[in-house]
Amino acid sequence: MEPNFQHAEPFRIKVVEPIKKSTRAERIEALKGAQYNAFRLKAEDVYIDCLTDSGTSAMSSEQWSAMMLGDESYAGCKSFYKLEASARDVFGMPHVQPTHQGRAADYIMAQYYAKPGKYALGNMHFDTFHGNAELIGAIPQDCVIDAGLDASSAAEPFKGNIDIAKMQRIVDEHGKDSVSVIIITVTCNNNGGQPVSMANIRAVSEFAKKYDIPVVLDSARLAENAYFIKTREPGYENKPIKEITREMFSYCETATMSSKKDGLVNIGGLIVTRNDEFFTYANQMAIVHEGFITYGGMSGRDMEALAVGLQEACTESYLEYRINQVKYLGDRLKEKGIPIVEPTGGHGVYVDGRRFFPHIPQHEFPSQRLVVALFEEAGIRAVEMGACAFGSKDPVTGEPIWPSLETMRICVSRRVYTNNHLDCIVDALDYIYQRRDSYKGMKLVYEGPILALRHFTAGFELL
């Protein structure tokens, strides 16, 4: 085998953006003003921003060039047809409806597929669908495999898989008509960006056909999931990424996408479907809520950038760099003894808040406390994915129901930060971990009216 001396990032840096360094006193004041909620911090006060990977990618020279070709015609613009062709190539489905971002696609999908009083089954539903389901009166039910709820288990390569037996029990107990849709999120965000295997997607499709239940893929990170299938699932190691994506979507009738992830753009969303009736419905909903059918809330220049970004995201050299940079962060944290969700997923590293702060009970928000400590000590912004983001309440008693996983997510933006930046995160978390016994919990003092979305605007106090 020839030695490989070409293992650096598959790009050169052409434009840079200065980032601000701050004092600890300044960061403490910023946290107080934000009620200790990372979403309320000003971005200019953040040194390394790992709040999300959504819309934070660095675009390529090809994408910036394509933006100059943007056709801003209200109807039938050239830019739409380029996006349509690119999406058809990646998804293998005929109908494409742009939206201004993923949650708009999620909203339109939910209005059609989620039904009051009926179950929406999935591996782990993300917050925007939970919010839509709450407003509609549908019942979102997570059916991820048990290993997917075990942060310390590293043996299972596809911890985003759906447990077919869990879905079967719901159908047996409540009847097949009690389930309106099955939604597979690839990769599974809530438990660490964990992938879903092709075998599991196929098995879910077979289960759904048996009971005439439609299958939808939430595909914000479709390329990352395809790369995990290529590198972890036997029989796919020699297949091109787009051949894998097209097979993934052959097992569903509709897909939604926040293009701000694997579309490598700063704004945009997609609905892709082979269901003619739903496509007509999506067109009408887009006209009412988004814009005309051929722009759907996006500018022509943004559609041009997305058409290129979908192709770039399916490039193996890019995906190898992308997945391995996240793995680098996870491996370095493990070297320090810091407990994370294993194995590392596609878009970030999830620190296990319960194991990091074992003395802080879940009702005192240990992962949120870690978010606050990380910003206070280093100006690094992450996000809580635990008791606040995914906590719920018993509909009868109103008593809190705490989620199985309690984590802090460190998202790694695509093509933005170097490994030196990641080393700063490791050093800061190591510093906090060595002093973990000195930290106390937090108290929730404000939550918004939609429980599934409370983490975006919640207010906290330090105990």
N, C-alpha and C positions, 0 to 999 in steps of 0.2 A: 504493500500500500504506500502511495506517495505521501510524504509529509504535507500537512496542511498549514501554510503560513498565512492564509487569508481568512482569519477568524475574527476580524474586527467588525464593527457595525457596517452594514451594507449601504452606507451613504456618507456623504461629506456634509459638514455643517456650513451653510451659506449665509444664514442670517441669525443673529443672536439677539436676545432680549435681556437687559439687565434685571437682576433680582435684588431685592432690598434686604439688607441685614438690619436687625433691630436689637435693642437691649431687652433683657429679661423684664425690667420694670415696664417697658413699653408694651410688651406682650401680655403682662398681667392686666394692665389697664384695658387692652383690647379685648381680652377675655371677659372681663367684668361688663364692658359695654355690650358684648354679644350674648350676655346671660349664659356664658360657657357653652355656647352652641357653635360648632365650627362653620355651619352654613351661614351664620350671621357675621362672620369676620370679613373684613375688607381684604380682597385679594392682594392689594398692594402691600399689606402687612405680613404676607406669607412668604417665607424663604423658599421652601420646597413644597409644592402643592400636590398632595396625594388624595385629595377629597374624592375625586372621581376620574375615570378615564373617558368620560362622556364629553365630546366636543373639545377635548384638550389636545388632540393630536397635532403634530407639526405636519403641514402639507408639503408635498414634494414640488420640485420645480415643474414637473409635468402638470400637476394640478393647478399651480398658479398660472401657468401658461394657458391651460384650458379655460380658466375663468375669463380670460380676455375675449373668448369666443362666445360668451354668454349671450343668448338670444332672449331678450326680455319681452317678446311678443306675448300678449295676453293669452292667446289660444294657438295651439299647434306649433309652438316654438321648436326650433331645431334641437335645442338643448335637451328637451324632453325625450326626443326620439333616440338620442345618444344614450341617455340614462336608461331608457326602456331596453335597448339592445344589450347594454352592459348587465343589467339586472337579469334579463332572460338568460344570458350566458352563464351567470353564476348560480341562479336559482333553478333554471330549467322549467320555469312556469310561464304561461303566456301573458297574464294580465298584471300590469304594474300601475299602481296609484301612488304618486308622491304625497307626502305630508310634511308639515313644517318641522316636525321632529317625531321621535318614537312614541311619545305618550299620546300624540294625536292619532297615530295608527292604532295604538292600544285602545283608545277611546272608541274609535269606529268599530274595531273588531269586537270589543266587549258589548257594544250596543246590539250587535247582530248575534253573537254566539252565546253570551251569558244571559241566563233567564232568571227572573225572580223566583226564589225558593228552590232553585236547582243547583246541583253541584257543578263546579268547574274544577276538574282534576288536573294535577300537574306534578312535576317533580318538586319545585319550590317556587311558588308565584312571587313575583317581585312587587314592590310597593305600589306602583302605579296601577297595576291590574287589581291589586287588593282594594285600592281606593275606588276604582270603577265598580268593582263587584259590590262593595259596601253601599254605594249610591244606588245601584240597580236592585239590590236585594238578593243577589246571587250568593252562593256559598263556595268560596275558594277552599279547596282541600289539598294540602301537600301530601304527596305519596312517594317521596324520595326513599331510596333504599336505606336501611338502618345504618349502614356504614357511612352514608352521607351525613349523618347526624353525629358522628364520632370524630371530633376534631383531631384526635391523636392517631387515628388509624391511617396508616400509609400504604397498606397492602392493596387496597382496591384502586385500580387505575381509572375507573369511571364512577366516581362518587356522585355524579349528577343523575344517574340512572333512576328511572321510575320503577317502583316495586309493583309488578303486575298483580300480585296477590292482594295488595292493599286496595287496588282499584276493584278487584273482583269482589272483595268483601262488601264494598259500598254498593255495588250493583246487586249482589245477592240480598243485602239487607233492605235496600230501598227501591230496587227495580231499575232497569236500564233507562227508563224514561226520566229518572231523577237526575241524570247526568246530561248536561247540555253540550259540553265541550271538554276535550283534553288538550292542555297546553304544555308543550315540552319547551323548556327554556334552555337554549344552548349558547354558551356554557351556562351552568347553573350558578347564578350570581350569589345567592344567599349563603351558600356553604363553601365559598372560596374560589369561585370561578371554575368549578369542577366540570369536566366534560361528560357528555352522554355518548355511549357507544352506538355504533351503527346497528349492532344486534338488538340493542334495547329500543331504538327508534323503530326498527322493523317490528319488534314484538308488540310495542304499543299500538302500532298501526293495525296489526292483525287483531288485537283485542278490540280496538275501536270498530273495525269493520264487522266483527261478530255481533256487535250491539248497535250498529248504525250510528255511532257517535263521531262527529267531525274532529279531526286533529289539526291543531294550529302549532306552528313553531315560532317561538319568540327568539329571533335570530340575530340579536344585536352583535353577538360575538361568534358568528357562524364560521369564519375562517380559522379562528383559534380552535374551535371544536373540531373542525376538519383536520387540523394539524395533529391534534391529540389522537384522532382515529388513525391517521397515517402512521404515527410513531408508536402507538400503544396497542392497536388492534390487529391481530394476525390477518393476513390477506390483503391489507391495504397499503403496505409499506412501499409498493412500487406504483401506486396510483397517483396521478396528478391531483392537486387540491381541488380544482373545479370539478373533476369527475366525482370526487367524494362529496362535495357540496350538492351537486345535482342529485346524487343518490339519496342524501339526507332528505331533500325536499320532495323526492318522489313519494315519500311515505306520508305526506300531509296534503291537505287541500288548500291551506292558506298559511302565509307567514307574515309576521310583522317585523319591522326592524327599526331600531334607533340607529340611523346611519352615522351618528356621532361616535360610534365605537369602531367596528370593523369596516365602516365606510371611509374612515380616515379623513373626515370633514368636521367642521365646527358646528354645523347645523344641518338638519334634514332627517326625514324618516321615509319609510316605504311600507306599502301593503303590496304583497305579491300573492296571486291566487290563481287557481284553475277552476274555481267555482264561479260560473257565469252570473248566477243570481247575486252572490255576495259582491262581485265586482260592480254590478249595476248599482247596488246599494251603496257601496263605498264611493262611487262616483258622485252620487247625489249628496251624501254626507260631506264629501270634500267640498262640493260647491257651496254648501251652507256654512261650513265651519272653517274651511281652509283656503279655498280659492278655486279657480277653474281646474278641470280635470288634468290638464297638461302642465300645470305647475304646482297645484296642491299646497300652496303656502311657501314654496321655495322660489328663489330667483333663478333665472336662467344660468347665471354664473355659478351658483351653488350646485345646480344639477350637473353642470359640466365637471366640476371638481369631484362630485360623487361618482360620476360615470368612470372617471379615472381611478378614484380611490378604491372602488370595489375590486378592480382588476389588480391593483397593487397589493391589496390585503391578501389576495390569494396567491401571492408570489412566495415560493418556498424559502428563498433567501431572507426575505423580510420576516416570515413567520418563525424561522429558526432563531433569528436574532431576538425577536419579540418574546417568545416563550422562554428562551434561555436567560434573558435579562431579568425576568421575573424570578426564575429559578435561582439566579445568582443572589438576589436579595433574600430569598427564603433560606438558601444554604448558609449564608453568612449569619442570619439570625439564629439558625439552629446551632451553629458553632458557638454562639454566645449562651446557649441554653435557653433561649427565649422560646416559649411554647407557641407554635403556629399550627394552622390547619394544614395537614399533610395528606397527599403530596401537594406541592404548590400548583395552583391553577394557571389560568391564562392571562388574566389582566391585573393581578395584584396578589399581595400576601396578606393573609388574615391572621392576626395575632389572637390567641385564645385568651380573652379577658378573664375568664374564671380561673385558669391556671396561672395567669400572670399575677393577678391580685386575689389569691385564694381566701384572704381574710375579708374581702368586701363582698357581701351577699348580693345576689342578682337584683334585688329590689333597690339597691343603692348604686346601680348602674356602673359596674366595674369597667366596662369597655369605654363608656363615655368619660370616665375618670382618666383612662389612659390617653384618650384623644386630647383632653385638656392638658395633661402632663407633657405630652409630646410637643404641643405648641408652646407651652410655657417655657420649656427647657431649650427648645431648638428652633422654634418658628416653623415647624413642619406641621402641615394640616392633613389629618386623616379623617376617617368617619366611623361612627359607631354602627355596628350591625348586630344589635343584641336586644336588650330589654326595652329600649325606647323604640327603635326602628321596627321591631317585629313582635313586641309585646301586644297582647290583646286582652279582651275582657269577656268574662262569661256573660252571655246575653241575658241570662235570668238573674243571676246574683250580682253582676257587676264586678265580681272579684277579678283581680288581674290573673292572666295566664302568661307565664313566662316562656320564652322560646327555648328550644333545645340547645341551640348554639348561641354563644355569647362572645362576639368577636369585635375587633377593630380592624377595618379594612384599610390597607395601604395600597391605593391604586397607583399603577405605573403608567403615566401617559405615554402614548406611542411616539417614538422618535423625538422625545423632548429632553429627557435627563440622561446624563452619563452615569457610569457606575460610581464615579466619585460622589455624585449626589446620593446614590443609594448607600454608600458607605457612611455618609452623614446620618442617615436614618438609623443605620445599625448602631453607630456610636451613641446616638441619643437614647435609643431604647435600652441599650446595655447599661447606660448611666442610670436610667430610671429603674431598671430591673434590679440593679445592685442595691437600690434604696427602696424597694417596693413596700417593705413593711411600714414605712413612714407615711404612706398615703391612706387617706380615708375616702369614703364614698361620696355620693352626690344625692341631691333631692330634686325631683321634678317639680317645678313650680308653675309651669304653664304648658298646656297642650292644646292644639287646635281642635276644631269640631270633627274632623275626619280622622279617626284613630289610626288608620293605616298610613297616614301621611304626617303624623304629628312630629316626627323627628326633624322635618325641614324647618319648623318654626318653634320648636320646644324651647323652654327656658329652664335653667338649672341653678341651683345653689350648691356651693361646697359644704360638706358637713364638717 
